[in-house]
Amino acid sequence: MGEAKRRKELGLPPREKKIKQKEKKAGFISTLSAKYPFLPFILGGVLLAVLIVDLLNYYK
């Protein structure tokens, strides 16, 4: 006896089909940070260096 007949005899509704969910594509920043986890530290260091140089040039 198949499942469909058994469900019908028990008075149950037909089984729902499973819907595959579309995979969400990760954003550019998420992909980049996952690939290069040290990148925020490098960017922060460069930004800090630029700010220090700019501050020194301002007070000359």
C-alpha positions in Angstrom: 0.0 0.0 0.0 1.4 3.4 -1.0 1.6 6.4 1.2 -1.0 8.3 -0.7 -3.6 5.6 -0.2 -2.7 5.3 3.5 -3.0 9.0 4.0 -6.4 9.1 2.2 -7.7 6.3 4.3 -6.6 8.0 7.5 -8.3 11.2 6.4 -5.0 13.2 6.2 -4.3 15.8 3.5 -1.8 15.0 0.8 1.8 15.5 1.7 3.1 18.9 0.9 6.0 19.1 -1.6 9.2 20.5 -0.2 10.2 23.8 -1.8 13.8 24.4 -2.2 14.8 27.8 -0.9 17.1 29.9 -3.1 20.5 30.3 -1.6 21.2 33.9 -0.7 24.3 35.3 -2.2 26.6 36.9 0.3 27.4 40.5 -0.1 30.7 41.8 -1.5 31.9 42.9 1.9 30.9 39.6 3.6 32.7 37.6 0.9 35.8 39.8 1.1 36.0 39.7 4.9 35.6 35.9 4.9 38.3 35.5 2.3 40.7 38.0 3.9 40.0 38.2 7.7 43.0 40.5 8.3 41.8 43.1 5.8 40.0 45.3 8.4 43.2 45.6 10.5 45.2 46.7 7.4 42.6 49.2 6.3 42.4 50.6 9.9 46.1 50.9 10.1 46.3 52.7 6.7 43.5 55.1 7.7 45.2 55.8 11.1 48.5 56.5 9.3 46.8 58.9 6.8 45.1 60.7 9.7 48.4 61.1 11.6 50.2 62.4 8.5 47.4 64.8 7.8 47.4 66.1 11.4 51.2 66.6 11.3 50.9 68.5 8.0 48.1 70.7 9.4 50.2 71.9 12.4 53.4 72.7 10.4 
